[in-house]
Amino acid sequence: MNQTNLLEKPAAVNGDDWVKVIKPELIKRVEDRIICQLIETLLYEGIVPFDRESLPGGEERFTVHAQNSDGVSAAYVCTGRTKQSFGRIRVRRNSVRRIQSGGDPSETQLTEFVSEVLGNAGCGERLPVFLDELIQTLLKDTQAHAVRLASALSATERSYDALEANVLDGHPYHPCYKSRIGFSLVDNAAFGPEFKPEVKPVWLAVSAEDCRLSYSSAIDYEKFIKRELGDETLECFHEKIKAAGGEPEAFRLVPVHPWQWREIVGAAFYRNIAEGRIIALGEGEDSYRPQQSIRTMANAASPHKSYLKLPLSITNTSTGRILARHTILNASLISDWLHGLLEGDEAAGRTGVVLLREVAGAAFDHETLPELAQAKAYGTLGVIWRESLHGYLSESEEAVPFNALCHVEATGRPLIAPWIERYGVLEWTEAVIRASVIPIIHMLYAHGVALESHAQNMILIHKDGMPGRVALKDFHDGIRFSRRHLADSDACPQLNPVPGHHPKINRNSFIETDDPAVVRDFVHDAFFFINIAELCMFLEEHFGLEEAVFWRITAGVIREYERQNPQYRERFEQFDLFADTIQVEQLTKRRLFGDTEFRVHDVPNPLSRFR
């Protein structure tokens, strides 16, 4: 069956029609979520002072004092809980109220809240940009909810590819979880995964002198491209290169996201286009569907073909979504290295873990341009081809993005409810912890490599809802290690270095460090702090599983691994997962105050009580 038939598209709404679907009740629901997540991060990251008062039943009242532009005092009051999971603060939805001096409580409005609470926080020049990200998140998430399926998801809508579109929650902690700065609402409808568009990349022929290529030792690159494009399309592209006065052997084929082609490529590469060093070839035969990360697209016509990861010059969750040259060139090197580590690793083999390798990449070499043009072109033209999950699933297996485990359907029923009811919350929880935790800690302890396994970077593979194993992806800039703490440093490839100016774009985008604690905290921050903690709190809120029980199960799985692998005793101390505190990234503080320093803070580790 053609994969496109499995994904029912929402009713099409284009152009100014989007105004009609942004309704007050949808705006209010999304605005409340954004305000709650914003308050949670402001309090948790210590950005604003607040008062805390204990209430019956373990709840707390949080009060943030504020002042408007006229000097009138106000306070924002909400109820919530401080969780065992890293001391996270969870604000109860629809509980935030604004109280002006001498007045009655009123509903909180996003713009007013940001102005009054952060207006005097010392982030003045960045505040308008931050507010715009919040407003764009409000509009685009409201837009997505306007086409959300009102009924429970059907069996086909629960397939892995369908869930990449049907799970529209976004980042559970970051308040700018769907900003997509650069996309208009029309663009968002055309390219956002929630709208299930069929996207055809624009293919370019880029002069081999201007294009750097990297590919896995597991593939024959020429055969790979032929298989991805198909014989007819490849021949057609070759004829177009010849018609433009070029020779196919002198060019590399690079797909471009249609938005990137329309908005960015012409201005950044006009000289190369004019001189015939870049030739526009048009669309290929296959259409693609964007996944949750937006810039990664799955082949809708042939699901077993590779995913395309394409640069987008937009900002989402406060991060630019370009693809820097060094990350593209490192992609296949890292994938081959990680695959090699696990190839002869019997313990890893028993977990059934899947590494979706980034098998090829092509990057325009911005340094071939005049110096003044390099910054505009940096990271804007390139591609990473990643293996499809479908080649790894057996007939009895299905898959789900890990963050979908915390998804609540439009009916108010959690996606995982049928599985919990079938297997019981304790049995299912231990199974999902065992399936996800062991591969991650094994990579850390046995090999010294930390994987950034957050949100959609981890895929749960299950049989009839019973967790079995996981697939991991996104390695080109999603790992961290200390070369001197690797189990086999000789096996580690020499990677393309990070350019000196890259940290100005993303200070947290680095792979190598000398500090094993930074490696350990990379696992904690991405995996335990986001993936596992969110699941922990979700299971307590929806199924009554206490946090303490969840973390006891998690600690038990880790301790069992340690007992079975005493050969790594020294590594257990180097990468101490049971440390009293760990460091996590301050996502909102980074956006408000910039990356002039490494913005992390110490938080309590829920595993420490099980030392």
Secondary structure, 3 states (H helix, E strand, C coil): CCHHHHCCCCCCCCHHHHHHHCCHHHHHHHHHHHHHHHHHHHHHCCCCCCEEEECHHHCEEEEEEEECCCCCEEEEEEEEEECCCCCCEEECCCCCEEEECCCCEEECCHHHHHHHHHCCCCCHHHHHHHHHHHHHHHHHHHHHHCCCCCCCCCCHHHCHHHHHHHCCCCCCCCCCCCCCECCCHHHHHHHCHHHCCCECCEEEEEECCCEEEEECCCCCHHHHHHHHHCHHHHHHHHHHHHHCCCCHHHEEEEEECHHHHHHHHHHHHHHHHHCCCEEEEEECCCCEEECCCCCEEEECCCCCCCEEECCEEEEECCEEECCCHHHHHHHHHHHHHHHHHHHCCHHHHHHCCEECCEEEEEEECHHHCCHHHHHHHCCCCEEEEECCHHHHCCCCCEEEEHHHHHCECCCCCECCHHHHHHHCHHHHHHHHHHHHHHHHHHHHHHHCEEECCCHHHEEEEEECCEEEEEEECCCCCCEEECHHHCCCHHHCCCCCCCCCCHHHHCCCCCCECCCHHHHHHHHHHHHHHHHHHHHHHHHHHHHCCCHHHHHHHHHHHHHHHHHHCHHHHHHHHHCCCCCCEEEEECHHHHHHHCCCCCCEEEEECCCHHHC
